[in-house]
Structures are given as structure tokens and as C-alpha cells.
Amino acid sequence: MKQSFRSENRKSVAVGAGCTYKGSMRVLGIETSCDETGVAIYDGELGLMAHVLYSQAHIHAEYGGVVPEIASRDHVRKLVPLLDECLEQAGCNRSNIDGIAYTSGPGLVGALLVGAAAGRAIAQALDVPAVGVHHMEGHLLAPLLEEEPPQFPFVALLVSGGHSMLVEVREIGVYRVLGETLDDAAGEAFDKTAKLLGLGYPGGPVLAKAAETGDPAKFRFPRPMTDRPGLEFSFSGLKTHTRNLWNRHSGDVNAKADIAAGFQRAVVDTMVIKCRRAMQQTRCGQLVIAGGVGANLELRETLQRAGKKYGWSVSYPRIEFCTDNGAMIAYAGYHRLQAGESEPDVIRARPRWPLHELMATTHPK
């Protein structure tokens, strides 16, 4: 695949002894941006050799959301055992690793520092290059790990707990942000609404489960920012509307399921409308869904129907690669390291790292 990285604050120079890496690389990827600890090994010739993932969801469920300090401590506790497990699954040892990739941002600063410190330390010990990967780039490239990857160019709907955006992906490293959330991301809205309804955490799966027995047409829900042009998202008003409905109807035995169904339908309809606009604007024929909310079955099914109706194909990474994972970081890092990119040998975490700072937002016509 063609590589054309355009980034700021990075040196697009050779690694090692003054030249780009020759031959295939075997890259160890580390993901610790939030509440999943992910480790993977990607080889340029063999593909994804192994990946392991540990979720902290059961720990944070007691608090109704992610507690940053607990997340950081649990990454420290789990990372080294997962590294050993991943190497064992891949059938290789540390001396077989040619490069390290770790999530540098965005995310929780303490959690990011765990992965960044580990990645840099391993790179120093093995005398191999290391690169910090943008978490969102990992999600954008995750579908390329599939046996039948999407073809460039494509539009990606990236929806997760902290992000909702539409991105035009021209090739690896060349992205254009078409629209993003102005306030709450879709995943965050799911979590907060699930907590409001007393459904538990994480919000996406439990709210979708509750919606299965509800009537999405029982209550009226707005489709935010669909009555005006543009590709931006906003879910804070929808969240407030849902809270007001629940305050009025919480005594109704069926209200919880009906509100969950109506809320989910409103989020899905909003994203489908925005995706259709993005496809018309870019004239791309391929839509890719990435990020944790991409695992939502109603979203997948509704977008599949829309694609058939309007003439574009829809693809997703497998469910395990929708959530945060080490495989997407290893893959993105492989391409950056293979292209000869390097960074200063420092531990750096960027809790806020807009995607447009990663690359040029324009590309040749």
C-alpha cells in the first residue's frame, strides 16, 4: 500500500544507520489510552501474528465510568504479563522484534504514560526504533487488517467513547477531517444515558440490550444538527432530551426500554444522515465504520441498508478490533516505521491530540 505520511513535530527521516528500514519489520504494538490494555505483534510478511487484550470494564462498572487513576494502575499491573503472553502466542521472543509502536494520544494522560514508558524502555533495551501512534489513526486503519480490506479512497465514520467524526481516508497517512462532534461523542452519550436509566456500564452494550424490548417510536427524539447543512455532530441536547423524558415517565414500567430504543434510533439515524452527506460530498464509494460504537448492531444494519439504497458499500473491522486494541497500533506503527519515521527519544503522552495536527488536511486533487 502506498504510504504518504504528512505530520507535524515528527521527523520523516531514516531509522537505524541512515536509511529506511529494509525488508519486512516485526512490530510490537501497545495500546493503553483508556481502560483496555492491548498488545499485538504485526509482521509485514506474516501479517498479524498475535494480539491479546484485557478490559477493565468490570472494574470501572462499580463507579459508572472510567476512573483515570485506577485505569493507570491496572495498566501497570497487566502490561508486562500481556507482553509475555503475546510473544508466546506469536512464537517469538524479544530479539525477534524490529520496532515498537505505542499509543501516544489522545487519551487519559496517566494511562498513556504507562504505555509510552514501557514502549520506550523496551525499544531502548532491544536497540530498536519506536514511534508514538495517534489513537484515531489506529482506528482508521483497523479495517485494513481484514482479509478483504476496503479500497482507497474511503470515508470512515469513527465513533467511540471520546470521539465522533467523519474522515476521508485517501491513503495511509493522508486524511481529511470532514466533521466531528462539537460536544459529547456518541459513545459518551450512550454511557451517560445508560447511567441515567440505571442500566450499568459500559453504556453501549447494556443500552442496546435494553432497546431490544423497547418501542423506538413510543417517544419523540430529535435528530441533532440534521436540519442544517454540515457534517458536525452534537449529542448533548439529545442527552438532555432523554433525561427530561425519563424524569417524566420513570414510573412507567416500559419506559426504560422504550427510551433506550428511541435514544439508540435517534443516534443511529443521525449518523446515517451525516454519512450519506459525506458520501455525496466526497463521491467515495466505500464507507468504513470504526471505533467502539461501530459494534452496535442497529448502526451496522441501518448503514448496510442505506448503502444498498444509495449505492455505496459498507465495511467494518471485526468486533474485537472496533474497541481499543493493540493490533491497530502495531499496524499503524508498522507503516510509520517502515516509511522511516522517527521521533526524539523521549517519553511523550498527548492526552489532547486533534487528528488534524497529525497530518496535512489537504491533499492533491
HELIX and SHEET records of a PDB file:
HELIX    1   1 ALA A   57  HIS A   60  1                                   4    
HELIX    2   2 ALA A   61  TYR A   63  5                                   3    
HELIX    3   3 PRO A   68  ALA A   90  1                                  23    
HELIX    4   4 ARG A   94  ASN A   96  5                                   3    
HELIX    5   5 VAL A  109  LEU A  126  1                                  18    
HELIX    6   6 HIS A  135  LEU A  141  1                                   7    
HELIX    7   7 ALA A  142  LEU A  145  5                                   4    
HELIX    8   8 ALA A  186  LEU A  196  1                                  11    
HELIX    9   9 GLY A  203  ALA A  211  1                                   9    
HELIX   10  10 SER A  236  HIS A  249  1                                  14    
HELIX   11  11 ALA A  255  THR A  282  1                                  28    
HELIX   12  12 GLY A  292  ALA A  295  5                                   4    
HELIX   13  13 LEU A  297  TYR A  310  1                                  14    
HELIX   14  14 ILE A  319  PHE A  321  5                                   3    
HELIX   15  15 GLY A  326  GLN A  338  1                                  13    
HELIX   16  16 LEU A  355  GLU A  357  5                                   3    
SHEET    1   A 5 GLY A  47  SER A  55  0                                        
SHEET    2   A 5 GLU A  36  ASP A  43 -1                                        
SHEET    3   A 5 ARG A  26  GLU A  31 -1                                        
SHEET    4   A 5 GLY A  99  GLY A 105  1                                        
SHEET    5   A 5 ALA A 130  HIS A 134  1                                        
SHEET    1   B 5 VAL A 174  GLU A 180  0                                        
SHEET    2   B 5 SER A 164  GLU A 171 -1                                        
SHEET    3   B 5 PHE A 154  VAL A 159 -1                                        
SHEET    4   B 5 GLN A 286  ALA A 290  1                                        
SHEET    5   B 5 SER A 313  SER A 315  1                                        
END                                                                             
